[in-house]
Amino acid sequence: MSEFPSRRFHKLHERILLSFWFSLLLGGLFSVALPLSLYWGTLHVPTTTQGQRTAIMVVSAAFLVSHITVRRLRKTYPGVKSGFFIAPQVFVVYMLFALGALLLRLEISRLILVGSGIAAIFWFHLEYVATFRYRRLKLAVIGQSAADQLLGLPDIDTRVIHDFDLGPTRYDAVVTDFSQLDQATERFLTKCALSRIAVYDAKAIFESFTGRVQINRMSENNIGSLLPSPAYEMLKRLADLAILVCSLPIVLPICIVTAICIKLESPGPVIYAQMRVGQGNKRFVMYKFRSMYTDKEHSAKFASKEDPRVTRVGRIIRQLRIDELPQLINVLNAEMSLIGPRPEQPAFVQRFDEIIPFYCYRHVVKPGITGWAQVRHGYAASTDETQVKIEHDFYYIKNCSLYLDLLIVFLTIKTMLTGFGAR
């Protein structure tokens, strides 16, 4: 065994580039001070008006919130390493501040607000590119069980350590399987912690980088940690209703056009009703736009990628997820939520419950029109794929929050644009 391990520091330039305060200062100068100086310099403004002073306060606060949320989203949730999430998140923050100023009837300079928003989006993308290589974690893995879980995961550098020797290499943390610790490993991990080297359970790292909770490593004792809080469920219900009402002017015309197209292409009902299993294992009737020929809709079977049952209109509305819009009726009836695990047919639920451990625990929350499993994994066409999808569902139940729901909204938009996981 090696001697007492020493703490592994980032190099100085890495620590500066990854620093919260350095990024906040430099980003503030670029996204707030620079647009203001260009505004006043170009227009030769001799004095500031009330609207300009209000805009300065609003854009400063909007940039600060954007800075915090972008860094939190990047660090907290798996699958958000892409720069795709920067622009929509900054846009939402600035829009919320602009809406707040409008509701409060504050006089505000729109030019300053728009200029700062564009500069902030550009800055966060620039920072993302400049620091990407330094944010890739380097982990020392101890034990074969931990290595089996972590080796090959994306966005992470892992190296299996033998004889508790870290060597001269810098590591961000030491990882092992806490369920299989012997005395020698416990002593080494204690020394690492005393030397300020982070120590993590392999299961927690796996969840953080894959967005999945491994079912085969769960026990009955883990079940209690998956219960969502009542306060979150209440806020989510209010958010569902608010979004549903606000989206009606956009959704209704799309539904009308879709219904006409379906009716013109093939005979049969426009809306397809199917029994599904929801929260508490209770059955309910779920509604969708019909995307298949009527004589091929009734068998409970997986859809294939080039399914002959799907109509031409159906293929388009499935790719764009328009076929799910009638489920807003289920949301209004409190049978579903906008975000949650997808509801399955009773025949599938009975089958999977016999094969996959803890399968029915996904029914502890309301099913959703979109969800973490849909945007991370896509469509499941076999029992093995369903197990992986269930692991994503369990991750959502364990970590559910309004912030994670916002991330799923962003990912859903990306999914609709790319057609990921459509059948």
N, C-alpha and C positions, 0 to 999 in steps of 0.2 A: 504494500500500500504506500502511496505517496505521502509526503509530509503534509502538514497543515496547508490546505489549498488557499491560494491568494485570490483576492477579488479581481475580476476581469472588467476593466474599464473600457468604454468606447474610446477611440482616438479623439483628440481634442476637436478636430473639425467635424467629426460625426456628432459629438455631443452638442456642438453649437448649432449645426444644421437641424438637429432633431429637437432642439430646445423650444418649449412652448413660448417663452417670452421673447426669444430672438425672432421667431416666426411672427409673433403678434406685432412686434415693433416694426420689422421690415415690411410686413404685409400691410400694416396700417399706413405707413408712409406711401406705399405704392397704391393702395386701394382707396385711401381717404385724402391724404395730403396732396398727392400728385394730381388727382382730378380737380381738387379745389384750386390749386395753383394755376392749372391750365385754364380753368373756367375764368378766374379773375384776370389772368394775363391776357387771354384772348379777347375778352369783352371789355377790358380796361374799366372794371368796376371800381369806382372810387370808395364806396362804402358798402357795408353789408346790410341787406334788408332782413326783415323778420323771417321771410320765407327761406332765405339762405342760411340764417342762423339755425332755424329749425332743421333744415336739411343736414347741416353739419352734425347735429346731435343724433339725428335719425340714422344717417349712414355710418357714424361711428359705432352706434349700438348694433346696427345690422351687421357690420363687419365683425364685431366682437362675437356675436352669437354664431355667425357663420364659421368663424375660426374654431370655436369650441365644438360645434356640431360636426364639422368635417373631420376634425382630429378624433373625436369620440367614435364616429361611425367607422372610421378607418381602423381603429384599434380594437373595437368591441366585437364586431360581428364578422364571421367568415364570409368569403365571397364578395367582399367590398373593396378589394385591392384595385379594381379598375377605376380609372379616372372618369368613367361614365357617370358616377354618382355625384361628382362635384358640382357640375352646372345646375342640375335640377334642385339640389339641396340649397345652394346659394340663392337661386332664383326664388324658391319658396320662402326663404327667410326674408329677403328684401321685399317680396310682395306682401308678406304679413305685416312688416313694419309700415309699408306704404298704405296698406288697408287700415291699419291702426291710426295712422295720421289722418286719413280721410274720415274715419268714423268720429275722431275727436275734433274734426274740422280745423286742423292745424294748417297754417299757411306754409307751404313747402315748395322748394325749387325742384321741379321734376328733372331738369337737366343734371343737377348735381346727383340726384338719386340714381338716375339711369347710368351716368358716367361712373359712379362708384361701384354699382353692381357689375357692370362689364369689366371694370378693372379688377374687382375681387375674383370673378370667375377666372380671368386670365392669370392672376397671381396664384391661386390655389392649384391650377393646372401646372404652372411653372414649378411650384414647390413640390408637387407630386413627382414630376419627372426628375427633379434634382435630388430628391431624397429617397427614391424608390430602392436603390441598391443598398442603402444603409438601414432600411427598415426590415430587411429580410432577416429573420431570427436565425441564430446559430445555437443549436442545442446539443448538449452532451447527454447521450442516452445510456442508461445503465440497466442491464438485464434483457434477456431475450424476449420476454413478454412485452416490455415497453417498445423494443425495437420492432416487433411484429406489428404493433399498432401504428407506429409513426413513420417508419422508413417509406419513402416514396410519396409522402404528402407534399402538395404544392406549396409554394411560398414559404418554405422552411428548409434550412440546412441542418441535417441531423448526422451525428457521428456516434457510433457505438463505442463506449469506453470500457476497456478491460483493466482489471487490477486497480480500479479507482485512480487512474493516472490521467489527469487532464492535460498534462504536458504544457507547452508554451502557447497553445492556441487559445484565442479569446472565445469564450462562450457567453451567451446571454443568460443561460439557465441550465440547470441539471434536471433531467427528467427520468423518472422510474415508475414502476407499477407499485403503488402503495399497498396493494393487497398481497404482495409477495415479497415483503421485506425480511431480510435476515439481520442479525445483529451487526455484522460488518457493514452492510449497506446503511443501516440506521446511524451508525457512528460517523460514516463519511458524509451523509446528508446533513447531520448536525454541524459538522465542521464547515460545510459549505454555507449553511445558513448563518453561522457566526462570522464568516468571512464576507457576508453580504452578497453571496452568490445565490440567486433565486433558485428555489427547488419546487418542482411541480409534479403533480400526479399525471401519468401518461393519459389517463382517461380524460382529464380536464383539457389537456393539450389537444387531444384528438377531437373533442367536441368543439373547441375554439377554432380549429382550422378546417373542419369538415362541415360544421353545422348539423351534426348528427349525434344522437345519444345511442350508443351501442346496446341493443336489446339483450344480446347474449352475455353482457357483463352487468346486467341489472339484477337486483334482488328485490324482494318485497319491501325492504327498508328504503329503497330509492323512491318508491311511489309517492310518499308524502311530499317530497321536494318538487313534484311536478304539478302541484295544485296551484292554479292561478288565483290571484287575490280578488276578493269581491269588489273592491274599489276599482280595480282595472276593468273587470267585467261590466260594471255600471258605466264607466266612462266610455268604454268601447261601444256599448249599446247606444249611448247618446251620440257618439261620433258617427255610427252607422246611419242613424236617422237623419242627422244633419247633412251628411254627404249625399244620402239618397234624395232628399228634398232639393238640394242645390244642383244635383246632376240631372234632374228631370227635363229641363229645357233642351239638354243635349241628347239624353238617352231616348226620349220619346220619338223624335224624328228618325233616329237610327233604327229603332224597333219597327216603325211603320214601313220604312223602305225595305228592311229585311223580310218582314212578313209578306210584302207584295212579291218580292223576288222568289221566296219559297213557294208561294201559291202558284206563281206562273210556271215554275220549272216542273213540279211533279204534284200529283194528286195526294191528298191527305191533309191532316190538321197542321196548322202552322206551329202550334205549341205542342211539345211532347212532354207528357207527364210520366214520371217514373218514381216508384217507391224507393226511398233511401233511408239509411239509419243515421240519426242525428245524436245530439247531446243526451246523455243518459241512456243510450241504446234505444231511444224512442224512434219509431218509424214516422216518416212524414212524406208527403208527395212533393217532389222537386220538379220544377218547370225549366224547360229549355226550348230554344227554337229547334224545330225538327231539322236535322242535318242528314238523315238517312231516308232511304225509300221505305214506305210504310210497311211493306211486307217483310222487311228485314230488321225491324227495330226491336223485336220482342225477346230474343234470346240473350241471356246474361253471359256475355263473353267479352274477352279483351278485344279492343279495336287494334288492328294492325296499321302500319304506317301507310300502306296503299290499300286501305279497306274498300272493297267494291260496294259495300253497303252505303258509302257516303256519296251524296249528290255533289254536283259541281258547285252550287251555292253553298252547300254544307261544308265543303272543303275550305272555302274562303272564310266563312264565318267561324269555323273552328280555329283556323290559323290566327285570326284576329281576336278570338275569344268573344265574338259577338253573340254566339249561341248561348252564352251564360247569362245574358242580360235579363231574361225573364225571372231569374232567381232573385231579383230585387223584390219580387212578391214574397218570396220565402224570408228575405231579410225583414221586410215590413211586418210579417207575421211572427217574427222572433224565432223562426225555425232555423235560420242560418244567420251568419254574420258576413260582412264583406271579406273578412280575412280569417282563415282557420283551416284545419285539415279538410280535404275534400270528402264529402259524404259518399259512402259506397252502397251498392245494392245489397239487400239482405242475404242473398245467396253467397256473395263474396265475403261478407262479414262472417257468416257461419263457417265458411271454408278456412279463412285466414285465422280465425280464432282458435281453430284446432291445430294449426301448424305453427303460428308465430306467437311466441310468449308475449303476454301483456298487450296483445293487439287491441282489444276493446278499450284499453285505457285512453286511446286517442279520442274517445267519445266523452271525455271529461269536460271538453269545451265545445262550443257550437261549431259546426262545420262552416266552411267559408266558400265564397265564390272563387277566391284566389288564396294562396297560402305559401308558406315557406317551402314545403315539399314540391309544389308545382313550379316555383321559380328557380329552385335549386336542382331538382332532379328531372322534372318533366313527367311525362306519362309513364305509368308502370304497366308493362305488358306480360309480366310473369310473376310467380311467387317470390323469386329472389329479388327482383326489382321492387316488388311491393315491400319487402322487408327493409330495404334501404330507404324507401320512401317513408315508412313508418318511423325509422330512426330520425329522419328530418322532422316529422310531425312531433315526436317526443322532444326534440330540441326546441321547437317553437313553444310547446306547452311549458317546458321548464324555464324558458327565458322570455316569455311573452311580455310585451310592454308596448305602449303607444309608439315608442321610438322604433322598435323592431317592426311594428306594423307600417310605419312610414317607409322604412327600407323596403319592405315587401311591395309597397305601392310603386316605388321606383323600379324595382326588379320586374314587376308586372308590366310596366310600360315598356321596358327593354324587351321582355318576352313577346309582347304583342308586335313590336317592331321587327323582331328577328324570326318569329314563328317557332321559337324553341319549345320542344316537347309537344307540339300539336299532333293530333291523330284525326 
